[in-house]
Amino acid sequence: MVISLEMVGLVFQRRGLAFGRRHRALREHKAMTLGFGLPAYLLCLVPVLQLLVIPAAVVGGTLLAHRVLEPVTSE
């Protein structure tokens, strides 16, 4: 879903990963992606509620990105 791609974008960009890698990682975790993106999208359809949903979705997207990406090892 588009909202899932957008909300995880910051973490992927900070790690220097391209859009294709972001799309591939979310496609590999379809259940998690839909479980995050579908409720966020539907809640954003409510006019005033979207003011609360968008900041929460940014935080949720960051957590989702960290779960689908492998841990970064510092060497």
C-alpha positions as CSV (number, residue, x, y, z in Angstrom):
1,M,0.0,0.0,0.0
2,V,1.1,3.5,-0.8
3,I,0.8,4.8,2.8
4,S,3.1,2.0,4.0
5,L,5.7,2.8,1.4
6,E,5.6,6.5,2.4
7,M,5.8,5.9,6.2
8,V,8.8,3.6,6.0
9,G,10.6,5.8,3.5
10,L,12.6,7.9,6.0
11,V,14.3,4.9,7.6
12,F,15.2,3.4,4.2
13,Q,16.5,6.7,2.9
14,R,18.7,7.2,6.0
15,R,20.2,3.8,5.4
16,G,20.8,4.6,1.7
17,L,18.4,2.0,0.3
18,A,16.6,2.7,-2.9
19,F,12.8,2.7,-3.5
20,G,13.0,-0.8,-5.1
21,R,14.5,-2.2,-2.0
22,R,11.8,-0.6,0.1
23,H,9.1,-2.1,-2.1
24,R,10.7,-5.5,-2.1
25,A,11.1,-5.6,1.7
26,L,7.5,-4.7,2.3
27,R,6.3,-7.2,-0.3
28,E,8.1,-9.9,1.6
29,H,6.2,-9.0,4.7
30,K,2.7,-8.6,3.2
31,A,0.7,-9.3,6.4
32,M,2.6,-6.8,8.5
33,T,2.4,-4.2,5.7
34,L,-1.3,-4.6,5.2
35,G,-1.9,-4.7,9.0
36,F,-0.2,-1.4,9.3
37,G,-1.2,0.3,6.0
38,L,-4.9,-0.6,5.7
39,P,-6.0,0.7,9.2
40,A,-3.9,3.8,8.7
41,Y,-5.4,4.5,5.3
42,L,-9.0,4.0,6.5
43,L,-8.5,6.2,9.6
44,C,-7.0,8.9,7.4
45,L,-10.4,9.1,5.6
46,V,-12.0,10.6,8.6
47,P,-11.3,14.3,8.3
48,V,-10.4,15.4,11.8
49,L,-9.0,12.0,12.9
50,Q,-6.3,12.2,10.3
51,L,-4.6,15.0,12.4
52,L,-3.9,12.3,15.1
53,V,-3.4,9.4,12.7
54,I,-0.6,10.8,10.6
55,P,1.9,11.4,13.4
56,A,1.1,8.0,14.8
57,A,1.5,6.4,11.4
58,V,5.0,8.0,11.1
59,V,6.0,6.4,14.3
60,G,4.4,3.1,13.3
61,G,6.2,3.2,9.9
62,T,9.5,3.7,11.6
63,L,8.8,0.6,13.8
64,L,7.7,-1.4,10.7
65,A,10.8,-0.5,8.8
66,H,13.0,-1.6,11.7
67,R,11.2,-4.9,11.8
68,V,11.5,-5.7,8.1
69,L,15.1,-4.6,7.8
70,E,17.9,-6.7,9.1
71,P,19.9,-5.2,12.0
72,V,22.7,-2.9,11.2
73,T,26.0,-4.2,12.4
74,S,28.6,-1.5,13.5
75,E,32.1,-2.5,12.6
